[in-house]
């Protein structure tokens, strides 16, 4: 846990307060006035060298002095709230800090300075947290994007960025955001999930047999694509699978906004860069994939393939860089193949359709489909093996699947996992790497609810 998270946790425990301060106009005016006076009256540059906990204490003491000088009519609880809020404003991301410290929050959706939603366990719910006004929200957005050397203004009103803890941020501002600035924060667990968490009784995202198979595929250097919609858990599964890569291998990761949390000792992380204000300096994912091939990688992990870099990724998979992993947005495995074919077309290589499909069928062995159900839970709904080509069509066979049977009265999705009874062609490859696949794990009569 970082210092900032510990700080927020201690403050919350000390006040026993709900996650938001009073929202009345009088409180907001007082908070703004104290904050401005703090910046005007004290030389804060002299505090930069202090340790974080000492800096926090110093800011708290300064706010206390200003409140006493103002003789502000606040009670003890409001005083603690006000000190906390100003500390968060100066040391973190203002009103978002308490939401960021809540481990149950997976997404923070800012639809305006006074309209903030969060996602907990796959369900959206409103919060009472607000910014002071539109300028306050814009200031926090600018603070976030500037941390990673990016910018947002009228000439570039959209931005992707990341927070120090790896959370992914997207922000849009006027003129393209008609109702004011908006921001989406996709958070990741401070303690990364493991396969045991997905298999466990709380999540039940897949069965032990499916988990064993995916672990074996990763250890055996089989090329895989994780497919799914937004919020289906693709990046979470990618993180977990990458954990099975042996520690002695050199891994190169390529992402638009760095969010992978690989635990191996030999990881090289690359991140794209947008063009500057002069329209120059852009570094695309395709350029990074090409460069990665010169970096002696054992594995290439691409956060998400979404454009012409698909060509270079497939060529890398076909030329000795086995065990590569990536994600793709698609509703089902067949759609994932269609999207890959469209991305190859974006490279303007004028490849015939059959040649593009042959590249895909030769490079990729397994597609894993994830889905967020209507009750908010995530499931691995299909694991399919690409078996080759029949004419102009890529052939696949499903190994495991999740079948929905209905919806309970409380809205919980009912269903079961099962094997299809098909034994994969890659079983011999896994055996060569010491991973045995017993026949019992492919028994179609065994259902897991």
C-alpha positions as CSV (number, residue, x, y, z in Angstrom):
1,X,0.0,0.0,0.0
2,X,1.4,3.4,-1.0
3,X,1.9,6.2,1.5
4,X,-1.1,8.1,0.0
5,X,-3.4,5.1,0.5
6,X,-2.2,4.6,4.0
7,X,-2.7,8.3,4.7
8,X,-6.3,8.1,3.5
9,X,-7.0,4.9,5.4
10,X,-5.8,6.4,8.7
11,X,-7.7,9.6,8.1
12,X,-10.9,7.7,7.4
13,X,-10.5,5.5,10.5
14,X,-9.7,8.6,12.7
15,X,-12.8,10.5,11.7
16,X,-15.2,7.6,11.3
17,X,-16.8,9.8,8.7
18,X,-18.7,8.8,5.5
19,X,-16.6,9.1,2.3
20,X,-17.7,12.6,1.5
21,X,-17.5,15.9,3.4
22,X,-20.4,18.2,3.9
23,X,-21.6,19.5,0.5
24,X,-23.3,22.8,1.6
25,X,-22.3,26.0,-0.1
26,X,-21.0,27.5,3.2
27,X,-18.6,24.6,3.6
28,X,-17.3,24.8,0.0
29,X,-16.8,28.5,0.3
30,X,-14.8,28.1,3.5
31,X,-12.7,25.3,2.1
32,X,-11.9,27.3,-1.0
33,X,-11.0,30.4,1.1
34,X,-8.7,28.5,3.5
35,X,-7.0,26.7,0.5
36,X,-6.3,30.0,-1.2
37,X,-5.0,31.6,2.0
38,X,-2.8,28.6,2.5
39,X,-1.2,29.0,-0.9
40,X,-0.8,32.8,-0.4
41,X,0.4,32.9,3.1
42,X,2.9,30.0,3.4
43,X,6.0,29.2,1.3
44,X,5.1,25.7,0.4
45,X,8.1,25.2,-1.8
46,X,10.2,24.9,1.4
47,X,8.2,21.8,2.3
48,X,9.0,19.8,-0.8
49,X,12.0,18.1,0.8
50,X,9.9,16.8,3.7
51,X,8.9,13.2,4.1
52,X,5.3,12.6,3.0
53,X,4.0,12.0,6.6
54,X,5.8,15.1,7.9
55,X,4.4,17.1,4.9
56,X,0.9,16.0,5.6
57,X,1.2,17.0,9.3
58,X,2.7,20.4,8.3
59,X,-0.2,21.1,6.0
60,X,-2.7,20.1,8.7
61,X,-1.1,22.4,11.2
62,X,-1.2,25.3,8.7
63,X,-4.9,24.7,8.1
64,X,-5.5,24.6,11.8
65,X,-3.8,28.0,12.2
66,X,-5.8,29.6,9.4
67,X,-9.1,28.3,10.9
68,X,-8.2,29.7,14.2
69,X,-7.3,33.1,12.6
70,X,-10.6,33.1,10.7
71,X,-12.5,32.1,13.8
72,X,-14.5,29.9,11.4
73,X,-17.8,28.6,12.9
74,X,-17.1,24.9,12.4
75,X,-17.4,22.0,14.8
76,X,-14.7,19.4,15.5
77,X,-16.0,17.0,12.8
78,X,-16.2,19.6,10.1
79,X,-12.7,20.8,11.1
80,X,-11.3,17.3,10.6
81,X,-13.2,17.0,7.3
82,X,-11.8,20.3,6.1
83,X,-8.2,19.5,7.0
84,X,-8.6,16.1,5.3
85,X,-10.1,17.6,2.1
86,X,-7.3,20.2,1.8
87,X,-4.6,17.6,2.4
88,X,-6.2,15.5,-0.4
89,X,-6.3,18.5,-2.7
90,X,-2.7,19.3,-2.2
91,X,-1.2,15.8,-2.0
92,X,-3.5,13.8,-4.2
93,X,-6.5,14.1,-6.4
94,X,-9.0,16.0,-4.3
95,X,-12.5,14.4,-3.8
96,X,-11.4,11.3,-5.7
97,X,-8.9,10.3,-3.0
98,X,-11.4,8.4,-0.7
99,X,-12.9,6.6,-3.7
100,X,-9.4,5.6,-4.9
101,X,-8.7,4.2,-1.4
102,X,-11.8,2.1,-1.3
103,X,-10.8,-1.4,-2.4
104,X,-14.4,-2.3,-3.4
105,X,-14.5,0.3,-6.1
106,X,-13.4,-1.0,-9.6
107,X,-14.5,2.0,-11.7
108,X,-15.0,5.7,-11.0
109,X,-17.1,7.6,-13.5
110,X,-17.2,11.3,-13.3
111,X,-20.1,12.6,-15.5
112,X,-19.7,16.2,-14.3
113,X,-18.3,18.0,-11.3
114,X,-21.4,17.1,-9.2
115,X,-22.3,13.7,-10.7
116,X,-20.0,10.8,-9.8
117,X,-20.7,7.1,-10.1
118,X,-18.7,4.1,-9.0
119,X,-18.8,0.4,-9.9
120,X,-18.8,-2.2,-7.1
121,X,-19.0,-5.9,-7.9
122,X,-20.1,-5.1,-11.4
123,X,-23.0,-2.7,-10.4
124,X,-23.0,1.0,-10.9
125,X,-24.1,3.2,-8.0
126,X,-24.2,7.0,-7.5
127,X,-22.0,8.7,-4.8
128,X,-22.4,11.9,-2.8
129,X,-18.8,12.9,-3.7
130,X,-18.6,16.1,-5.7
131,X,-16.1,18.7,-6.9
132,X,-16.5,22.3,-6.0
133,X,-17.2,23.4,-9.6
134,X,-16.2,22.8,-13.2
135,X,-12.8,24.5,-12.8
136,X,-12.0,22.3,-9.8
137,X,-12.6,19.2,-11.9
138,X,-10.6,20.5,-14.8
139,X,-7.7,21.2,-12.5
140,X,-7.7,17.7,-11.2
141,X,-7.8,16.2,-14.7
142,X,-4.9,18.4,-15.7
143,X,-3.0,17.3,-12.6
144,X,-3.6,13.6,-13.5
145,X,-2.5,13.8,-17.2
146,X,0.5,16.0,-16.5
147,X,1.9,13.3,-14.2
148,X,2.5,11.1,-17.3
149,X,3.6,13.9,-19.6
150,X,0.4,14.2,-21.5
151,X,-1.9,17.2,-22.1
152,X,-5.5,18.1,-22.5
153,X,-6.9,21.3,-23.8
154,X,-9.3,22.6,-26.5
155,X,-6.9,21.6,-29.3
156,X,-6.6,18.1,-27.8
157,X,-9.8,17.5,-25.8
158,X,-9.3,13.7,-25.2
159,X,-6.6,12.0,-23.3
160,X,-5.7,8.5,-22.1
161,X,-3.4,8.4,-19.0
162,X,-2.7,6.4,-16.0
163,X,-2.4,7.0,-12.2
164,X,0.7,6.1,-10.2
165,X,-1.0,2.9,-9.0
166,X,-1.6,1.7,-12.6
167,X,-5.2,2.7,-12.9
168,X,-6.3,3.7,-16.4
169,X,-7.8,7.2,-16.9
170,X,-9.7,8.6,-19.9
171,X,-10.8,12.2,-19.8
172,X,-12.8,14.4,-22.3
173,X,-13.4,18.1,-22.0
174,X,-15.4,20.7,-23.9
175,X,-16.0,21.3,-26.8
176,X,-16.5,17.6,-27.5
177,X,-18.0,17.0,-24.0
178,X,-21.2,18.9,-24.3
179,X,-22.2,18.8,-20.6
180,X,-18.8,19.7,-19.1
181,X,-15.6,17.7,-18.4
182,X,-15.9,14.0,-17.9
183,X,-13.5,11.3,-16.6
184,X,-13.4,7.5,-16.4
185,X,-11.0,5.7,-14.1
186,X,-10.6,2.0,-14.5
187,X,-9.0,0.8,-11.3
188,X,-6.9,-2.3,-10.6
189,X,-6.4,-4.2,-7.4
190,X,-3.4,-3.1,-5.3
191,X,-2.9,-6.8,-4.6
192,X,-3.2,-8.4,-8.1
193,X,-5.7,-11.2,-8.4
194,X,-4.5,-14.7,-8.8
195,X,-6.0,-17.6,-10.6
196,X,-7.1,-19.0,-7.3
197,X,-9.3,-15.9,-6.8
198,X,-11.0,-16.5,-10.2
199,X,-11.6,-20.2,-9.4
200,X,-12.7,-19.5,-5.8
201,X,-16.3,-19.6,-4.6
202,X,-16.6,-15.8,-4.5
203,X,-15.9,-15.1,-8.2
204,X,-16.3,-18.5,-9.9
205,X,-15.1,-17.1,-13.2
206,X,-13.9,-20.5,-14.4
207,X,-13.4,-24.1,-13.3
208,X,-10.2,-25.7,-11.9
209,X,-9.8,-27.7,-15.1
210,X,-10.0,-24.5,-17.2
211,X,-7.5,-22.8,-15.0
212,X,-5.1,-25.8,-15.2
213,X,-5.4,-25.7,-19.0
214,X,-4.7,-22.0,-19.3
215,X,-1.7,-22.3,-17.0
216,X,-0.4,-25.2,-19.1
217,X,-0.9,-23.2,-22.3
218,X,1.1,-20.2,-20.9
219,X,3.9,-22.4,-19.7
220,X,4.0,-24.2,-23.0
221,X,4.5,-20.9,-25.0
222,X,1.2,-21.2,-26.9
223,X,0.0,-17.9,-28.6
224,X,-3.3,-16.8,-27.1
225,X,-5.8,-13.9,-27.5
226,X,-8.2,-12.9,-24.7
227,X,-11.4,-11.6,-26.2
228,X,-14.3,-9.7,-24.6
229,X,-16.2,-6.5,-24.2
230,X,-15.5,-3.5,-22.0
231,X,-15.2,-4.5,-18.4
232,X,-15.1,-8.3,-19.1
233,X,-11.9,-8.8,-17.2
234,X,-9.5,-9.1,-20.2
235,X,-6.6,-7.2,-18.6
236,X,-7.1,-9.0,-15.3
237,X,-6.9,-12.4,-17.0
238,X,-3.9,-11.2,-19.0
239,X,-2.1,-10.2,-15.8
240,X,-2.8,-13.6,-14.3
241,X,-1.7,-15.6,-17.3
242,X,1.5,-13.6,-17.6
243,X,2.3,-14.7,-14.1
244,X,2.9,-18.2,-15.4
245,X,5.7,-17.1,-17.6
246,X,9.0,-18.5,-16.2
247,X,11.0,-15.9,-14.3
248,X,14.1,-16.5,-16.5
249,X,12.4,-15.3,-19.6
250,X,12.6,-11.7,-20.9
251,X,9.2,-10.1,-21.4
252,X,8.5,-7.0,-23.4
253,X,5.1,-5.3,-22.8
254,X,3.5,-2.8,-25.2
255,X,0.5,-0.7,-24.1
256,X,-1.3,2.5,-24.9
257,X,-1.5,3.3,-21.2
258,X,0.6,1.1,-19.0
259,X,-1.6,-0.9,-16.7
260,X,-0.1,-4.4,-16.6
261,X,1.3,-5.6,-13.3
262,X,3.8,-8.3,-14.2
263,X,5.7,-9.7,-11.3
264,X,8.6,-11.3,-13.1
265,X,12.1,-9.8,-12.6
266,X,12.9,-9.3,-16.3
267,X,10.2,-7.1,-17.7
268,X,10.7,-4.3,-20.2
269,X,7.7,-1.9,-20.4
270,X,6.9,0.2,-23.5
271,X,4.1,2.8,-23.8
272,X,2.8,4.7,-26.8
273,X,3.1,8.5,-27.0
274,X,0.6,10.8,-28.6
275,X,1.7,13.6,-31.0
276,X,2.7,16.9,-29.4
277,X,1.0,20.3,-29.9
278,X,2.9,20.6,-33.2
279,X,1.5,17.3,-34.5
280,X,4.8,15.6,-34.2
281,X,6.5,13.0,-32.0
282,X,3.8,10.3,-32.0
283,X,5.0,6.8,-31.2
284,X,2.3,4.2,-32.2
285,X,1.8,0.7,-31.0
286,X,2.9,-0.6,-34.4
287,X,6.3,1.2,-34.0
288,X,6.7,-0.3,-30.6
289,X,5.9,-3.8,-31.8
290,X,8.5,-3.5,-34.5
291,X,11.0,-2.1,-32.0
292,X,10.3,-4.9,-29.5
293,X,11.4,-7.5,-32.1
294,X,14.9,-6.0,-31.9
295,X,15.0,-6.2,-28.1
296,X,15.6,-9.9,-27.8
297,X,12.2,-10.8,-26.2
298,X,11.3,-14.3,-25.1
299,X,7.6,-13.1,-24.9
300,X,5.8,-10.1,-26.3
301,X,2.7,-9.0,-24.3
302,X,0.5,-6.4,-26.0
303,X,-2.1,-4.8,-23.7
304,X,-4.7,-4.6,-26.5
305,X,-4.4,-5.0,-30.3
306,X,-6.6,-2.4,-32.0
307,X,-5.0,-1.4,-35.3
308,X,-2.3,-2.0,-37.9
309,X,0.0,-3.4,-35.3
310,X,-1.9,-6.7,-35.7
311,X,0.2,-7.4,-38.8
312,X,3.5,-7.1,-36.9
313,X,2.1,-9.0,-33.9
314,X,1.0,-11.9,-36.1
315,X,4.4,-11.9,-38.0
316,X,6.2,-12.0,-34.6
317,X,4.1,-15.0,-33.5
318,X,4.9,-16.7,-36.8
319,X,8.6,-16.1,-36.7
320,X,9.7,-17.6,-33.4
321,X,8.2,-15.3,-30.7
322,X,6.0,-18.0,-29.2
323,X,3.9,-17.6,-26.1
324,X,2.8,-14.1,-27.0
325,X,-0.3,-12.7,-25.3
326,X,-2.8,-9.9,-26.1
327,X,-6.4,-8.8,-25.7
328,X,-9.0,-7.7,-28.3
329,X,-12.5,-6.2,-28.1
330,X,-15.0,-8.7,-29.5
331,X,-18.3,-10.3,-28.6
332,X,-17.3,-13.8,-29.4
333,X,-14.2,-15.8,-30.7
334,X,-15.4,-15.7,-34.3
335,X,-15.8,-11.9,-34.2
336,X,-12.3,-11.7,-32.7
337,X,-11.0,-13.3,-35.9
338,X,-13.0,-11.0,-38.1
339,X,-11.6,-8.0,-36.2
340,X,-8.1,-9.2,-36.6
341,X,-8.6,-9.6,-40.3
342,X,-9.9,-6.0,-40.5
343,X,-6.9,-4.8,-38.6
344,X,-4.6,-6.4,-41.1
345,X,-6.4,-4.5,-43.7
346,X,-5.6,-1.2,-41.8
347,X,-1.9,-1.8,-42.6
348,X,-2.6,-1.3,-46.3
349,X,-0.6,-4.3,-47.4
350,X,-3.3,-5.4,-49.9
351,X,-3.2,-9.0,-48.6
352,X,-5.8,-11.3,-50.1
353,X,-8.4,-12.4,-47.5
354,X,-7.2,-16.0,-47.6
355,X,-3.6,-15.0,-47.0
356,X,-4.7,-12.8,-44.0
357,X,-6.7,-15.7,-42.6
358,X,-3.8,-18.1,-43.1
359,X,-1.6,-15.7,-41.1
360,X,-4.1,-15.7,-38.3
361,X,-4.7,-19.4,-38.3
362,X,-0.9,-20.1,-38.3
363,X,-0.1,-17.6,-35.5
364,X,-2.8,-18.0,-32.9
365,X,-3.7,-21.3,-31.2
366,X,-6.2,-20.4,-28.5
367,X,-8.9,-17.7,-28.1
368,X,-10.3,-17.1,-24.6
369,X,-13.7,-15.4,-24.4
370,X,-14.7,-13.3,-21.4
371,X,-18.1,-11.8,-20.6
372,X,-19.5,-9.6,-17.9
373,X,-23.0,-11.0,-17.1
374,X,-26.1,-8.9,-16.4
375,X,-25.6,-9.4,-12.7
376,X,-22.1,-7.9,-12.9
377,X,-20.1,-11.1,-12.5
378,X,-17.3,-12.0,-15.0
379,X,-17.1,-15.4,-16.6
380,X,-14.8,-17.1,-19.0
381,X,-17.6,-18.2,-21.4
382,X,-15.5,-20.1,-24.0
383,X,-12.1,-21.5,-24.6
384,X,-11.6,-22.3,-28.3
385,X,-8.7,-23.8,-30.2
386,X,-7.9,-22.7,-33.8
387,X,-7.3,-25.9,-35.8
388,X,-6.4,-24.6,-39.2
389,X,-8.2,-23.7,-42.5
390,X,-10.9,-25.3,-44.5
391,X,-11.0,-23.6,-47.8
392,X,-11.2,-19.9,-47.0
393,X,-12.6,-20.4,-43.5
394,X,-10.6,-20.5,-40.2
395,X,-11.7,-23.6,-38.3
396,X,-12.1,-23.7,-34.5
397,X,-13.2,-26.2,-31.9
398,X,-14.6,-25.3,-28.5
399,X,-13.0,-27.0,-25.5
400,X,-14.9,-25.4,-22.5
401,X,-17.9,-23.2,-22.3
402,X,-20.3,-21.5,-19.9
403,X,-24.0,-22.1,-20.5
404,X,-26.6,-19.7,-19.0
405,X,-29.8,-21.4,-17.9
406,X,-31.7,-18.5,-16.5
407,X,-31.9,-15.6,-14.1
408,X,-32.8,-16.0,-10.4
409,X,-35.3,-13.9,-8.6
410,X,-32.5,-11.7,-7.1
411,X,-31.1,-11.0,-10.6
412,X,-28.2,-13.5,-10.3
413,X,-27.4,-15.3,-13.5
414,X,-27.8,-19.1,-13.3
415,X,-25.7,-21.5,-15.4
416,X,-22.9,-24.0,-15.5
417,X,-19.5,-24.7,-17.0
418,X,-18.8,-27.8,-19.0
419,X,-16.3,-29.4,-21.3
420,X,-17.4,-30.1,-24.8
421,X,-15.7,-33.5,-24.9
422,X,-13.2,-32.4,-27.6
423,X,-9.6,-33.2,-26.9
424,X,-7.3,-30.4,-28.2
425,X,-4.7,-30.8,-30.9
426,X,-2.2,-28.9,-28.8
427,X,-2.2,-31.7,-26.1
428,X,1.0,-33.1,-27.6
429,X,2.8,-29.7,-27.3
430,X,1.8,-29.4,-23.7
431,X,3.0,-32.9,-23.0
432,X,6.4,-31.9,-24.5
433,X,6.6,-29.2,-21.8
434,X,5.6,-31.5,-19.0
435,X,1.9,-30.6,-18.8
436,X,-0.3,-33.7,-18.9
437,X,-4.0,-33.3,-19.9
438,X,-6.0,-36.2,-18.4
439,X,-9.0,-37.4,-20.4
440,X,-11.3,-36.8,-17.3
441,X,-10.9,-33.0,-17.6
442,X,-12.6,-33.1,-21.0
443,X,-15.6,-35.3,-19.8
444,X,-18.7,-33.5,-21.1
445,X,-20.9,-35.0,-18.5
446,X,-19.3,-33.0,-15.7
447,X,-21.0,-29.8,-15.0
448,X,-19.8,-27.0,-12.6
449,X,-22.3,-24.5,-11.3
